[in-house]
Amino acid sequence: MTLLLDVRTLSKSYAERRAVDGVSFQVQAGQTVGLIGPNGAGKSTTVSMLCGLLRPDAGSVELDGVAIGAGPSEVKRKIGYVPQDLALYEALSARENLRLFAALYGIKGAPLKARCDAVLALVNLSERGADKVITFSGGMKRRLNIAAALMHDPQLLILDEPTVGVDPQSRNAIFDTLEQLKAMGRSLIYTSHYMEEVERLADHIVIIDHGKVLADESPAALYRRLPSQAALRIDLAEAAPPSLRAGIAALAGVSAVSADAGGLDVLLGASADALPVMAWLHSQGCRPLHFATARTKLEDIFLNLTGRSLRD
């Protein structure tokens, strides 16, 4: 792969608080990197420095070997940024919004019309180009927000929580657009609180917390970090007593057991380890209402690295 973005030891402080503390990672050409972390982890500050909107206290960001500074520069034309807050003018039509963003990059004439047509088709809004944005659904606005960031045909698209507040159909439409962009060779940085989105889209994942990088790996390498590679959900008619949880935890192949009012979650070394667990429950006279196995999720890895405490 060819290196596109090189982030080296970025740091940023606000008064006594270190928001970003030595963050380093890379993005290869054509790669989708998922950037995830709890609230207050430093994701938004990091993204602002990647885009050149915020000057780091230390460290550097290079795109195609050229440093990204805080002021205007030609290298920034290679970056498209989709902010979490919609950057659209609702009184204007979709095309008028796109023309406005294109003007910032000096795009006009025949290339402007061709580019508007291309990005509207990409986000499946070709039939709504003349309609005012105020008439759009939340999902349509999110898709137009992505289209605006693509008007100058950037090499790298940075998306900050692009599916906040949208319905499942709109979310899938956004996924389809991003997968098309990846197939076209574009590089993506995708921040999200939805682990299933990152699992679907990213081929590399960076997890940050308290301003530091905790993981910078492929999904496969992250899954190998946990002793459990599978999970078993057991639904019970009543809450499991401590003795039942302790008995399961002592079985070979079981790495962790947690309980709630509805049943048990058992983390396993492999899917085959579910059979001894079910056999042991049967020997204890326990009859589950329902059980199901699944692969360990990215959320399990995320919580294992960052902790389970509530972040405000």
C-alpha positions as CSV (number, residue, x, y, z in Angstrom):
1,M,0.0,0.0,0.0
2,T,1.0,3.6,-0.5
3,L,1.1,5.9,2.5
4,L,-1.4,8.8,2.2
5,L,-1.7,10.3,5.7
6,D,1.0,10.2,8.4
7,V,0.0,11.4,11.9
8,R,2.9,11.8,14.3
9,T,2.7,12.4,18.0
10,L,-0.1,14.9,17.9
11,S,-0.7,16.7,21.2
12,K,-3.1,19.4,22.2
13,S,-3.9,20.9,25.7
14,Y,-6.7,23.2,26.9
15,A,-5.5,24.9,30.1
16,E,-4.5,22.1,32.4
17,R,-6.3,19.4,30.4
18,R,-4.4,17.3,27.8
19,A,-7.1,16.5,25.2
20,V,-4.7,14.7,22.8
21,D,-1.5,13.1,24.1
22,G,1.0,11.8,21.5
23,V,-1.5,10.4,19.0
24,S,0.2,8.7,16.0
25,F,-1.3,6.5,13.2
26,Q,-1.2,6.2,9.4
27,V,-3.8,5.9,6.6
28,Q,-2.8,4.1,3.4
29,A,-4.3,4.9,0.0
30,G,-7.6,3.2,-0.5
31,Q,-7.9,2.3,3.2
32,T,-10.8,2.9,5.6
33,V,-9.7,3.7,9.1
34,G,-12.2,3.6,12.0
35,L,-11.4,6.2,14.7
36,I,-13.3,5.3,17.9
37,G,-13.2,6.2,21.5
38,P,-15.5,7.1,24.4
39,N,-16.9,10.6,24.9
40,G,-14.1,13.0,25.7
41,A,-11.5,10.6,24.4
42,G,-10.0,13.3,22.0
43,K,-11.5,12.2,18.7
44,S,-13.0,15.6,17.7
45,T,-9.8,17.4,18.6
46,T,-7.7,14.9,16.7
47,V,-10.0,15.3,13.6
48,S,-9.8,19.1,13.8
49,M,-6.0,18.9,13.7
50,L,-6.1,16.4,10.8
51,C,-8.1,18.9,8.8
52,G,-5.9,21.8,9.7
53,L,-8.7,23.6,11.6
54,L,-6.7,23.4,14.8
55,R,-3.0,23.9,15.3
56,P,-1.4,21.1,17.5
57,D,0.8,22.0,20.4
58,A,3.2,19.3,19.2
59,G,3.5,16.7,16.4
60,S,2.7,16.8,12.7
61,V,0.2,15.7,10.1
62,E,1.4,15.0,6.5
63,L,-0.7,14.2,3.5
64,D,1.2,12.8,0.5
65,G,4.4,13.9,2.3
66,V,3.3,17.5,2.7
67,A,2.7,19.0,6.1
68,I,-0.9,20.2,6.8
69,G,-0.7,23.6,8.6
70,A,-3.4,25.6,10.3
71,G,-3.7,28.2,7.4
72,P,-4.8,27.8,3.8
73,S,-2.7,25.4,1.7
74,E,-3.0,23.5,-1.5
75,V,-2.6,20.2,0.3
76,K,-5.9,20.8,2.1
77,R,-7.7,20.5,-1.3
78,K,-7.0,16.7,-1.0
79,I,-9.2,16.5,2.1
80,G,-12.9,16.4,2.4
81,Y,-14.5,16.9,5.8
82,V,-18.0,15.8,6.8
83,P,-18.8,17.4,10.3
84,Q,-21.2,16.0,12.7
85,D,-23.2,19.2,12.7
86,L,-24.9,19.7,9.3
87,A,-23.1,22.3,7.2
88,L,-26.0,23.2,4.8
89,Y,-28.2,26.2,4.0
90,E,-31.8,25.0,4.3
91,A,-33.3,27.9,2.3
92,L,-31.2,26.8,-0.8
93,S,-31.7,23.8,-3.0
94,A,-29.4,20.8,-3.0
95,R,-27.6,22.0,-6.2
96,E,-27.3,25.6,-4.9
97,N,-25.6,24.2,-1.7
98,L,-23.2,22.2,-3.8
99,R,-22.4,25.2,-6.0
100,L,-21.7,27.3,-2.9
101,F,-19.2,24.7,-1.6
102,A,-17.7,24.3,-5.1
103,A,-17.0,28.1,-5.3
104,L,-14.7,27.7,-2.4
105,Y,-12.5,25.6,-4.6
106,G,-12.8,27.7,-7.7
107,I,-15.0,25.0,-9.5
108,K,-17.3,26.6,-12.2
109,G,-18.7,26.2,-15.6
110,A,-19.1,22.7,-17.2
111,P,-16.9,21.0,-14.6
112,L,-19.2,22.4,-11.9
113,K,-22.3,20.9,-13.5
114,A,-20.6,17.6,-14.1
115,R,-19.4,17.4,-10.5
116,C,-22.8,18.3,-9.1
117,D,-24.4,15.5,-11.2
118,A,-21.8,13.0,-10.1
119,V,-22.0,13.6,-6.3
120,L,-25.8,13.8,-6.4
121,A,-25.9,10.4,-8.1
122,L,-23.4,9.0,-5.7
123,V,-25.6,9.8,-2.7
124,N,-28.8,8.9,-4.5
125,L,-30.2,12.4,-4.6
126,S,-30.3,13.0,-8.4
127,E,-34.1,13.5,-8.4
128,R,-34.0,16.0,-5.6
129,G,-31.3,18.4,-6.8
130,A,-33.7,21.3,-7.4
131,D,-35.5,20.9,-4.1
132,K,-34.8,23.1,-1.1
133,V,-32.9,21.4,1.7
134,I,-35.6,22.4,4.3
135,T,-37.9,19.8,2.6
136,F,-35.3,17.0,3.1
137,S,-35.5,14.3,5.7
138,G,-32.6,14.0,8.2
139,G,-31.1,11.1,6.3
140,M,-31.2,13.1,3.0
141,K,-29.5,16.0,4.7
142,R,-26.8,13.7,6.0
143,R,-26.2,12.4,2.4
144,L,-26.1,15.9,1.0
145,N,-23.6,16.8,3.6
146,I,-21.4,14.0,2.3
147,A,-21.9,15.2,-1.3
148,A,-20.8,18.7,-0.4
149,A,-17.5,17.4,1.1
150,L,-16.9,15.5,-2.2
151,M,-17.4,18.4,-4.6
152,H,-13.6,19.0,-5.0
153,D,-13.0,15.3,-5.4
154,P,-10.7,14.8,-2.4
155,Q,-8.4,11.9,-1.9
156,L,-9.2,11.6,1.8
157,L,-12.7,11.9,3.3
158,I,-13.0,12.4,7.0
159,L,-16.4,11.7,8.5
160,D,-17.3,12.7,12.0
161,E,-20.4,10.7,13.2
162,P,-22.1,10.9,9.8
163,T,-25.1,8.7,10.8
164,V,-26.2,10.5,14.0
165,G,-30.0,10.7,14.1
166,V,-30.8,8.9,10.9
167,D,-33.1,5.9,10.3
168,P,-31.8,2.4,9.4
169,Q,-32.6,2.8,5.7
170,S,-30.7,6.1,5.5
171,R,-27.8,4.6,7.4
172,N,-27.6,1.8,4.9
173,A,-27.7,4.3,2.0
174,I,-24.7,6.1,3.6
175,F,-22.9,2.8,4.0
176,D,-23.5,2.1,0.3
177,T,-22.1,5.5,-0.7
178,L,-18.9,5.0,1.5
179,E,-18.4,1.5,0.1
180,Q,-18.6,2.9,-3.4
181,L,-16.0,5.6,-2.6
182,K,-13.7,2.9,-1.2
183,A,-14.1,0.9,-4.4
184,M,-13.1,4.0,-6.3
185,G,-9.9,4.1,-4.3
186,R,-10.7,6.9,-1.9
187,S,-9.3,6.8,1.6
188,L,-11.7,7.3,4.6
189,I,-11.4,8.1,8.2
190,Y,-14.7,7.3,10.0
191,T,-15.5,8.2,13.6
192,S,-18.5,6.7,15.2
193,H,-20.0,5.5,18.5
194,Y,-21.7,2.7,16.7
195,M,-19.4,-0.3,16.8
196,E,-21.3,-2.2,14.2
197,E,-20.7,0.6,11.7
198,V,-17.0,0.5,12.2
199,E,-17.0,-3.3,12.0
200,R,-18.8,-3.1,8.6
201,L,-16.7,-0.3,7.0
202,A,-13.2,-0.3,8.5
203,D,-10.2,-2.4,7.5
204,H,-8.1,-0.7,10.1
205,I,-9.1,0.5,13.6
206,V,-7.6,3.2,15.9
207,I,-9.0,3.3,19.4
208,I,-8.2,6.3,21.6
209,D,-9.0,7.2,25.2
210,H,-7.8,10.0,27.4
211,G,-6.0,11.4,24.4
212,K,-3.8,8.3,23.9
213,V,-3.9,5.6,21.2
214,L,-4.8,2.2,22.9
215,A,-5.0,0.2,19.7
216,D,-3.9,0.7,16.1
217,E,-4.5,-2.6,14.3
218,S,-6.6,-4.5,11.8
219,P,-9.9,-5.9,13.0
220,A,-8.4,-9.4,13.0
221,A,-5.5,-8.4,15.2
222,L,-7.9,-6.7,17.6
223,Y,-10.0,-9.8,17.9
224,R,-6.9,-11.8,18.9
225,R,-6.4,-9.4,21.8
226,L,-9.2,-11.0,23.7
227,P,-9.0,-14.5,25.1
228,S,-12.6,-15.1,24.0
229,Q,-13.4,-15.5,20.3
230,A,-17.1,-16.4,20.7
231,A,-20.0,-15.5,23.0
232,L,-23.0,-17.5,24.3
233,R,-26.2,-15.8,25.4
234,I,-28.4,-17.8,27.7
235,D,-31.9,-16.5,28.5
236,L,-33.3,-17.8,31.8
237,A,-36.8,-17.7,33.4
238,E,-35.3,-16.1,36.5
239,A,-32.0,-14.4,37.5
240,A,-29.1,-16.8,37.8
241,P,-27.8,-17.4,41.3
242,P,-24.1,-16.8,42.0
243,S,-23.4,-20.5,42.3
244,L,-24.6,-21.0,38.7
245,R,-22.3,-18.2,37.4
246,A,-19.4,-19.6,39.4
247,G,-19.9,-23.1,38.0
248,I,-19.9,-21.9,34.4
249,A,-16.9,-19.7,35.0
250,A,-14.9,-22.7,36.2
251,L,-15.5,-24.7,33.0
252,A,-12.7,-25.1,30.4
253,G,-13.0,-22.6,27.5
254,V,-14.9,-20.0,29.5
255,S,-13.1,-16.7,29.9
256,A,-15.8,-14.6,31.5
257,V,-19.4,-14.7,32.7
258,S,-21.7,-11.7,33.3
259,A,-25.4,-11.7,34.3
260,D,-28.4,-9.5,34.0
261,A,-32.1,-9.9,34.9
262,G,-32.7,-11.8,31.7
263,G,-29.9,-14.3,31.8
264,L,-26.2,-14.9,31.2
265,D,-23.5,-13.7,28.7
266,V,-20.6,-16.2,28.5
267,L,-17.4,-15.3,26.7
268,L,-15.7,-18.4,25.1
269,G,-12.4,-19.3,23.6
270,A,-14.2,-20.8,20.6
271,S,-17.8,-21.5,19.5
272,A,-17.3,-25.3,20.2
273,D,-16.9,-24.4,23.9
274,A,-20.6,-23.6,24.1
275,L,-21.5,-27.4,24.1
276,P,-19.8,-28.2,27.4
277,V,-21.5,-25.1,29.0
278,M,-25.0,-26.3,27.8
279,A,-24.3,-29.8,29.0
280,W,-23.2,-28.6,32.4
281,L,-26.4,-26.5,32.7
282,H,-28.5,-29.5,31.8
283,S,-26.7,-31.6,34.5
284,Q,-27.6,-28.9,37.0
285,G,-31.3,-29.1,36.1
286,C,-31.2,-25.7,34.5
287,R,-33.5,-25.3,31.4
288,P,-32.7,-22.1,29.4
289,L,-35.6,-20.4,27.7
290,H,-33.3,-19.6,24.7
291,F,-29.6,-19.6,23.9
292,A,-27.6,-18.3,20.9
293,T,-23.9,-18.2,20.0
294,A,-22.1,-15.3,18.3
295,R,-18.6,-14.1,17.5
296,T,-17.1,-11.7,20.0
297,K,-18.0,-8.1,18.9
298,L,-15.9,-5.0,18.5
299,E,-17.9,-3.6,21.3
300,D,-16.4,-6.2,23.7
301,I,-12.9,-5.3,22.6
302,F,-13.7,-1.6,22.9
303,L,-15.0,-2.0,26.5
304,N,-12.2,-4.2,27.4
305,L,-9.7,-1.5,26.4
306,T,-11.5,1.6,27.6
307,G,-13.5,0.3,30.6
308,R,-17.2,0.2,31.2
309,S,-17.7,3.3,33.3
310,L,-20.2,5.9,32.1
311,R,-18.6,8.9,30.3
312,D,-20.3,12.3,30.4
